[in-house]
Amino acid sequence: MRVFVTGATGALGLHLVPALVTAGHEVTATTRTPGKADRLREAGAEPVVVDGLDREAVIAAVQAAAPEVIVHEMTALADMRSLRNLDKVFAATNELRTRGTDNLLAAAQRAGTLRVIAQSNTNMTARLGGRVQTEQDPLDERPVPSAARTVAAVRHVEQAVPAGVPEGIVLRYGNFYGPGSSDFLVEMVRKRQFPVIGRGTGIWSFIEITDAAAATVAAVGRGSPGVYNIVDSDPEPVAEWLPYLAEVAGAKPPLHLPVWLGRLLAGDFVVAQMTEARGSSNEKAKKELGWMPKYDSWREGFRAWVGR
C-alpha cells in the first residue's frame, strides 16, 4: 500500500521506514530537516521536507502522495534526561500531538485516506486500579500538575484519531529501549544517576523499538479502529527491572531515595512513575494485529540491547 509516515527520522521512524519498505509498501516519509532527506531516500522512501504544524503544507504533501494509510509518529524529544517538568520537556511534542494531529486528519479527509495510525503512550494511563491495565482503562484523570498538558495532548490524540477517520488506530507504546533509543538510560544507570525512589513499586511496561516498529507495520494492514497497547508481556515494578538493567550494564546497584527526596530532585511525574504506575496488557495487539514481540520480556531484550 501507499503509506505516508510523519516523524520518519525519529527514534521509531528510523526502524519503521525500512520495515515498511521491506514489507513491500510504497513509503513517503517526512522530516523537518532537509539534511535528513537523503537518509530516508537510502532507506527506500520518498522523502518530503515539511513542518507538521504547517497545515497547508501538510495537506499539500498528503494530497500529492495520495496514501492509503497515514502513520503519525511526530515528536520533538531531543533530551529526556530530566523529566522534572514534563510539560516543558514535551511542549513541542504536545503541539505536534494536538495541532499536528488535527493537520494530518484534515489532510486525510482531503486525500480520502481512511486509515490513520497515531502514537500514544502507556505512561499516561491511570495510576489506580489493577496491576496490569487493558485498553479499556482510561488515561490519567488526575495527572500530577507538571504533566497535565502532556496527558491532555495524549488524550486529544486518542479521541481525535478514531473520530476523525473511519479507520483511526492509536498505538499506546510502552517505554522504548533498543538501538538508537534511550541510550542515555544506560549511561545514567552506569553513573548511578537513576535511583529507585521509595519502594520502586511503580510497574513499567517496555517495548523494544524494533518490536514497536513491527507492531506498527502490522497495524497498517490489520486491526479494527481503536486503541492498542504495544508492550512486551512482562510488566514489572521498578524495584525489579532497574537493578537488572544495572547488572547487565556492568554497573553497581542503583541507589535508593526516599519519596520526599525523589520529589525534590526529580519532580512529581518521575516519583509517580516510580511508585504508582500500572503495567499494560498486550493481549489485544497480539490477537487483533497478529503481532508477537521478538523480545517478549525486557529481560532478554535488555541483554541484547546493552550487549549490542
Helices and strands as residue ranges (DSSP letters): E 2-6, H 13-22, E 26-31, G 34-36, H 37-42, E 46-49, H 55-65, E 69-72, H 86-89, H 91-95, I 96-100, H 101-111, E 115-121, G 122-124, E 132-133, G 145-147, H 148-164, E 167-173, E 175-177, H 183-190, E 196-197, E 203-204, E 206-208, H 209-221, E 226-230, E 236-237, H 238-248, E 256-257, H 259-266, H 268-275, E 279-280, H 283-289, H 298-307
